[in-house]
Amino acid sequence: MLFSFRVRLNRLAVYRVFATTLPLNFMPQSAALFQQNFHDGKGVSP
């Protein structure tokens, strides 16, 4: 249970870093795609 929680926290942290480091003009399309993958549980794949 705790391990699953940690994995979720790690994914969220990676997602936040990825979102904040993206160029602004590249953001909308890529963020939407990334967020979809993230919510589908496919993991983090830039």
C-alpha positions in Angstrom: 0.0 0.0 0.0 2.7 2.4 1.0 4.8 1.4 -2.1 1.9 2.2 -4.4 1.5 5.6 -2.7 5.1 6.3 -3.2 5.0 5.4 -6.9 2.0 7.8 -7.3 4.0 10.6 -5.6 7.0 9.9 -7.8 4.9 10.0 -11.0 3.3 13.3 -9.8 6.6 14.8 -9.1 8.0 13.8 -12.5 4.9 15.1 -14.2 5.2 18.4 -12.4 8.9 18.7 -13.4 8.1 17.8 -17.0 5.2 20.3 -17.2 7.3 23.1 -15.7 10.3 22.5 -18.0 8.4 22.4 -21.2 8.6 25.4 -23.6 5.4 27.4 -23.4 4.6 27.1 -27.2 5.0 23.4 -27.0 3.0 23.1 -23.8 -0.7 22.8 -24.7 -0.6 19.9 -27.2 2.1 17.9 -25.3 0.6 18.5 -21.9 -2.8 17.2 -23.0 -1.2 14.1 -24.5 1.0 13.6 -21.5 -1.9 14.1 -19.1 -4.0 11.6 -21.0 -1.3 9.0 -20.7 -0.8 9.8 -17.1 -4.4 9.3 -16.2 -4.7 6.1 -18.2 -1.9 4.8 -15.9 0.5 4.1 -18.7 3.2 5.7 -16.8 5.5 8.6 -17.7 6.6 8.8 -21.4 7.7 12.2 -22.7 
